[in-house]
Amino acid sequence: MNTKRIIPLILASTAIVALLFGCGDSADIEGEDYGNLLASPAGLVIVEEEHPTGWMRAQCFACHEIRNIHTENRTHLPDEEIDLPGVRAIVRTQGEASCVLCHGDNGVPQ
């Protein structure tokens, strides 16, 4: 088979796989559960010992799906004190730039 036929075949196969499996946006929202972050040693601020795999990585949404974060109040504080809809609105508006507001810089040089 010549290369002029292989490349379109690969692209078509990739498109079919993407259509069959999708990107996950229609999956149920499960929420990420890291427990009560306020009870961790640095509170909401992420430190290397608690986040070794993602430490110094600026692309938070590469691992943390935006639809699955800030979905449940696990702080044991009253919901009136933890405005999760407001937090989700900030994240939607500001994207990954909003993460540092509460979680620190994750070791990423500013």
Biotite code that builds the C-alpha atoms (Angstrom):
import biotite.structure as struc

atoms = struc.array([
    struc.Atom([0.000, 0.000, 0.000], chain_id="A", res_id=1, res_name="MET", atom_name="CA", element="C"),
    struc.Atom([1.429, 3.407, -0.837], chain_id="A", res_id=2, res_name="ASN", atom_name="CA", element="C"),
    struc.Atom([1.658, 6.276, 1.638], chain_id="A", res_id=3, res_name="THR", atom_name="CA", element="C"),
    struc.Atom([-0.939, 8.365, -0.219], chain_id="A", res_id=4, res_name="LYS", atom_name="CA", element="C"),
    struc.Atom([-3.527, 5.755, 0.771], chain_id="A", res_id=5, res_name="ARG", atom_name="CA", element="C"),
    struc.Atom([-2.247, 5.000, 4.271], chain_id="A", res_id=6, res_name="ILE", atom_name="CA", element="C"),
    struc.Atom([-2.604, 8.519, 5.700], chain_id="A", res_id=7, res_name="ILE", atom_name="CA", element="C"),
    struc.Atom([-6.306, 8.934, 4.756], chain_id="A", res_id=8, res_name="PRO", atom_name="CA", element="C"),
    struc.Atom([-6.950, 5.406, 6.041], chain_id="A", res_id=9, res_name="LEU", atom_name="CA", element="C"),
    struc.Atom([-5.360, 6.249, 9.392], chain_id="A", res_id=10, res_name="ILE", atom_name="CA", element="C"),
    struc.Atom([-7.312, 9.517, 9.625], chain_id="A", res_id=11, res_name="LEU", atom_name="CA", element="C"),
    struc.Atom([-10.582, 7.776, 8.775], chain_id="A", res_id=12, res_name="ALA", atom_name="CA", element="C"),
    struc.Atom([-9.901, 5.046, 11.345], chain_id="A", res_id=13, res_name="SER", atom_name="CA", element="C"),
    struc.Atom([-9.133, 7.653, 14.006], chain_id="A", res_id=14, res_name="THR", atom_name="CA", element="C"),
    struc.Atom([-12.351, 9.520, 13.210], chain_id="A", res_id=15, res_name="ALA", atom_name="CA", element="C"),
    struc.Atom([-14.391, 6.325, 13.482], chain_id="A", res_id=16, res_name="ILE", atom_name="CA", element="C"),
    struc.Atom([-12.818, 5.451, 16.848], chain_id="A", res_id=17, res_name="VAL", atom_name="CA", element="C"),
    struc.Atom([-13.494, 9.008, 18.106], chain_id="A", res_id=18, res_name="ALA", atom_name="CA", element="C"),
    struc.Atom([-17.124, 8.762, 17.040], chain_id="A", res_id=19, res_name="LEU", atom_name="CA", element="C"),
    struc.Atom([-17.572, 5.372, 18.661], chain_id="A", res_id=20, res_name="LEU", atom_name="CA", element="C"),
    struc.Atom([-15.930, 6.230, 21.961], chain_id="A", res_id=21, res_name="PHE", atom_name="CA", element="C"),
    struc.Atom([-16.433, 9.993, 22.074], chain_id="A", res_id=22, res_name="GLY", atom_name="CA", element="C"),
    struc.Atom([-14.557, 12.373, 24.304], chain_id="A", res_id=23, res_name="CYS", atom_name="CA", element="C"),
    struc.Atom([-16.473, 11.642, 27.455], chain_id="A", res_id=24, res_name="GLY", atom_name="CA", element="C"),
    struc.Atom([-18.601, 14.766, 27.601], chain_id="A", res_id=25, res_name="ASP", atom_name="CA", element="C"),
    struc.Atom([-21.844, 12.856, 27.843], chain_id="A", res_id=26, res_name="SER", atom_name="CA", element="C"),
    struc.Atom([-20.714, 10.675, 30.739], chain_id="A", res_id=27, res_name="ALA", atom_name="CA", element="C"),
    struc.Atom([-22.340, 11.082, 34.123], chain_id="A", res_id=28, res_name="ASP", atom_name="CA", element="C"),
    struc.Atom([-20.733, 13.591, 36.442], chain_id="A", res_id=29, res_name="ILE", atom_name="CA", element="C"),
    struc.Atom([-19.208, 11.597, 39.280], chain_id="A", res_id=30, res_name="GLU", atom_name="CA", element="C"),
    struc.Atom([-17.124, 14.250, 40.999], chain_id="A", res_id=31, res_name="GLY", atom_name="CA", element="C"),
    struc.Atom([-13.550, 13.894, 42.105], chain_id="A", res_id=32, res_name="GLU", atom_name="CA", element="C"),
    struc.Atom([-13.287, 12.897, 45.751], chain_id="A", res_id=33, res_name="ASP", atom_name="CA", element="C"),
    struc.Atom([-10.145, 13.941, 47.584], chain_id="A", res_id=34, res_name="TYR", atom_name="CA", element="C"),
    struc.Atom([-11.930, 14.119, 50.920], chain_id="A", res_id=35, res_name="GLY", atom_name="CA", element="C"),
    struc.Atom([-11.989, 17.260, 53.024], chain_id="A", res_id=36, res_name="ASN", atom_name="CA", element="C"),
    struc.Atom([-9.106, 19.301, 51.638], chain_id="A", res_id=37, res_name="LEU", atom_name="CA", element="C"),
    struc.Atom([-9.429, 21.768, 54.509], chain_id="A", res_id=38, res_name="LEU", atom_name="CA", element="C"),
    struc.Atom([-8.247, 18.968, 56.815], chain_id="A", res_id=39, res_name="ALA", atom_name="CA", element="C"),
    struc.Atom([-5.066, 18.332, 54.790], chain_id="A", res_id=40, res_name="SER", atom_name="CA", element="C"),
    struc.Atom([-1.714, 19.749, 56.007], chain_id="A", res_id=41, res_name="PRO", atom_name="CA", element="C"),
    struc.Atom([-1.821, 22.814, 53.726], chain_id="A", res_id=42, res_name="ALA", atom_name="CA", element="C"),
    struc.Atom([-5.600, 23.148, 53.504], chain_id="A", res_id=43, res_name="GLY", atom_name="CA", element="C"),
    struc.Atom([-6.793, 23.947, 49.993], chain_id="A", res_id=44, res_name="LEU", atom_name="CA", element="C"),
    struc.Atom([-3.248, 24.759, 48.848], chain_id="A", res_id=45, res_name="VAL", atom_name="CA", element="C"),
    struc.Atom([-1.739, 21.898, 46.896], chain_id="A", res_id=46, res_name="ILE", atom_name="CA", element="C"),
    struc.Atom([1.667, 20.695, 48.061], chain_id="A", res_id=47, res_name="VAL", atom_name="CA", element="C"),
    struc.Atom([4.021, 18.222, 46.431], chain_id="A", res_id=48, res_name="GLU", atom_name="CA", element="C"),
    struc.Atom([3.527, 15.463, 49.009], chain_id="A", res_id=49, res_name="GLU", atom_name="CA", element="C"),
    struc.Atom([-0.224, 15.407, 48.321], chain_id="A", res_id=50, res_name="GLU", atom_name="CA", element="C"),
    struc.Atom([-0.012, 15.879, 44.558], chain_id="A", res_id=51, res_name="HIS", atom_name="CA", element="C"),
    struc.Atom([3.179, 14.093, 43.426], chain_id="A", res_id=52, res_name="PRO", atom_name="CA", element="C"),
    struc.Atom([1.980, 13.062, 39.966], chain_id="A", res_id=53, res_name="THR", atom_name="CA", element="C"),
    struc.Atom([0.724, 16.496, 39.005], chain_id="A", res_id=54, res_name="GLY", atom_name="CA", element="C"),
    struc.Atom([3.277, 18.579, 40.891], chain_id="A", res_id=55, res_name="TRP", atom_name="CA", element="C"),
    struc.Atom([4.752, 21.374, 38.716], chain_id="A", res_id=56, res_name="MET", atom_name="CA", element="C"),
    struc.Atom([2.278, 20.724, 35.898], chain_id="A", res_id=57, res_name="ARG", atom_name="CA", element="C"),
    struc.Atom([0.417, 23.843, 34.811], chain_id="A", res_id=58, res_name="ALA", atom_name="CA", element="C"),
    struc.Atom([-2.296, 22.077, 32.809], chain_id="A", res_id=59, res_name="GLN", atom_name="CA", element="C"),
    struc.Atom([-4.684, 21.131, 35.627], chain_id="A", res_id=60, res_name="CYS", atom_name="CA", element="C"),
    struc.Atom([-7.491, 20.204, 33.229], chain_id="A", res_id=61, res_name="PHE", atom_name="CA", element="C"),
    struc.Atom([-5.336, 17.574, 31.542], chain_id="A", res_id=62, res_name="ALA", atom_name="CA", element="C"),
    struc.Atom([-6.113, 15.359, 34.546], chain_id="A", res_id=63, res_name="CYS", atom_name="CA", element="C"),
    struc.Atom([-8.972, 17.110, 36.339], chain_id="A", res_id=64, res_name="HIS", atom_name="CA", element="C"),
    struc.Atom([-12.067, 17.138, 34.150], chain_id="A", res_id=65, res_name="GLU", atom_name="CA", element="C"),
    struc.Atom([-13.757, 20.507, 34.575], chain_id="A", res_id=66, res_name="ILE", atom_name="CA", element="C"),
    struc.Atom([-17.210, 18.896, 34.842], chain_id="A", res_id=67, res_name="ARG", atom_name="CA", element="C"),
    struc.Atom([-16.077, 16.674, 37.731], chain_id="A", res_id=68, res_name="ASN", atom_name="CA", element="C"),
    struc.Atom([-14.495, 19.257, 40.022], chain_id="A", res_id=69, res_name="ILE", atom_name="CA", element="C"),
    struc.Atom([-16.232, 21.342, 42.679], chain_id="A", res_id=70, res_name="HIS", atom_name="CA", element="C"),
    struc.Atom([-19.390, 19.241, 42.474], chain_id="A", res_id=71, res_name="THR", atom_name="CA", element="C"),
    struc.Atom([-19.794, 18.306, 46.138], chain_id="A", res_id=72, res_name="GLU", atom_name="CA", element="C"),
    struc.Atom([-19.095, 20.084, 49.409], chain_id="A", res_id=73, res_name="ASN", atom_name="CA", element="C"),
    struc.Atom([-16.772, 17.771, 51.334], chain_id="A", res_id=74, res_name="ARG", atom_name="CA", element="C"),
    struc.Atom([-15.534, 20.406, 53.787], chain_id="A", res_id=75, res_name="THR", atom_name="CA", element="C"),
    struc.Atom([-18.154, 19.736, 56.471], chain_id="A", res_id=76, res_name="HIS", atom_name="CA", element="C"),
    struc.Atom([-18.881, 23.487, 56.402], chain_id="A", res_id=77, res_name="LEU", atom_name="CA", element="C"),
    struc.Atom([-22.450, 24.629, 55.688], chain_id="A", res_id=78, res_name="PRO", atom_name="CA", element="C"),
    struc.Atom([-23.292, 24.922, 51.990], chain_id="A", res_id=79, res_name="ASP", atom_name="CA", element="C"),
    struc.Atom([-23.976, 28.639, 52.525], chain_id="A", res_id=80, res_name="GLU", atom_name="CA", element="C"),
    struc.Atom([-20.283, 29.085, 53.341], chain_id="A", res_id=81, res_name="GLU", atom_name="CA", element="C"),
    struc.Atom([-19.066, 27.038, 50.369], chain_id="A", res_id=82, res_name="ILE", atom_name="CA", element="C"),
    struc.Atom([-20.531, 28.540, 47.200], chain_id="A", res_id=83, res_name="ASP", atom_name="CA", element="C"),
    struc.Atom([-19.847, 25.686, 44.784], chain_id="A", res_id=84, res_name="LEU", atom_name="CA", element="C"),
    struc.Atom([-22.045, 27.117, 41.990], chain_id="A", res_id=85, res_name="PRO", atom_name="CA", element="C"),
    struc.Atom([-20.065, 30.359, 42.303], chain_id="A", res_id=86, res_name="GLY", atom_name="CA", element="C"),
    struc.Atom([-16.760, 28.465, 42.269], chain_id="A", res_id=87, res_name="VAL", atom_name="CA", element="C"),
    struc.Atom([-17.819, 26.525, 39.156], chain_id="A", res_id=88, res_name="ARG", atom_name="CA", element="C"),
    struc.Atom([-18.787, 29.812, 37.462], chain_id="A", res_id=89, res_name="ALA", atom_name="CA", element="C"),
    struc.Atom([-15.341, 31.264, 38.195], chain_id="A", res_id=90, res_name="ILE", atom_name="CA", element="C"),
    struc.Atom([-13.643, 28.136, 36.837], chain_id="A", res_id=91, res_name="VAL", atom_name="CA", element="C"),
    struc.Atom([-15.803, 28.231, 33.676], chain_id="A", res_id=92, res_name="ARG", atom_name="CA", element="C"),
    struc.Atom([-14.972, 31.909, 33.142], chain_id="A", res_id=93, res_name="THR", atom_name="CA", element="C"),
    struc.Atom([-11.278, 31.944, 34.064], chain_id="A", res_id=94, res_name="GLN", atom_name="CA", element="C"),
    struc.Atom([-10.335, 28.357, 33.240], chain_id="A", res_id=95, res_name="GLY", atom_name="CA", element="C"),
    struc.Atom([-7.105, 26.993, 34.655], chain_id="A", res_id=96, res_name="GLU", atom_name="CA", element="C"),
    struc.Atom([-6.010, 30.472, 35.714], chain_id="A", res_id=97, res_name="ALA", atom_name="CA", element="C"),
    struc.Atom([-8.622, 30.241, 38.496], chain_id="A", res_id=98, res_name="SER", atom_name="CA", element="C"),
    struc.Atom([-7.007, 27.182, 40.114], chain_id="A", res_id=99, res_name="CYS", atom_name="CA", element="C"),
    struc.Atom([-4.216, 29.197, 41.783], chain_id="A", res_id=100, res_name="VAL", atom_name="CA", element="C"),
    struc.Atom([-6.751, 31.410, 43.550], chain_id="A", res_id=101, res_name="LEU", atom_name="CA", element="C"),
    struc.Atom([-7.577, 28.606, 45.997], chain_id="A", res_id=102, res_name="CYS", atom_name="CA", element="C"),
    struc.Atom([-5.042, 25.849, 45.401], chain_id="A", res_id=103, res_name="HIS", atom_name="CA", element="C"),
    struc.Atom([-1.770, 27.758, 45.086], chain_id="A", res_id=104, res_name="GLY", atom_name="CA", element="C"),
    struc.Atom([0.691, 27.534, 42.220], chain_id="A", res_id=105, res_name="ASP", atom_name="CA", element="C"),
    struc.Atom([1.245, 23.728, 42.323], chain_id="A", res_id=106, res_name="ASN", atom_name="CA", element="C"),
    struc.Atom([4.993, 24.371, 42.191], chain_id="A", res_id=107, res_name="GLY", atom_name="CA", element="C"),
    struc.Atom([4.707, 26.063, 38.791], chain_id="A", res_id=108, res_name="VAL", atom_name="CA", element="C"),
    struc.Atom([7.012, 29.094, 38.545], chain_id="A", res_id=109, res_name="PRO", atom_name="CA", element="C"),
    struc.Atom([5.003, 32.294, 38.099], chain_id="A", res_id=110, res_name="GLN", atom_name="CA", element="C"),
])
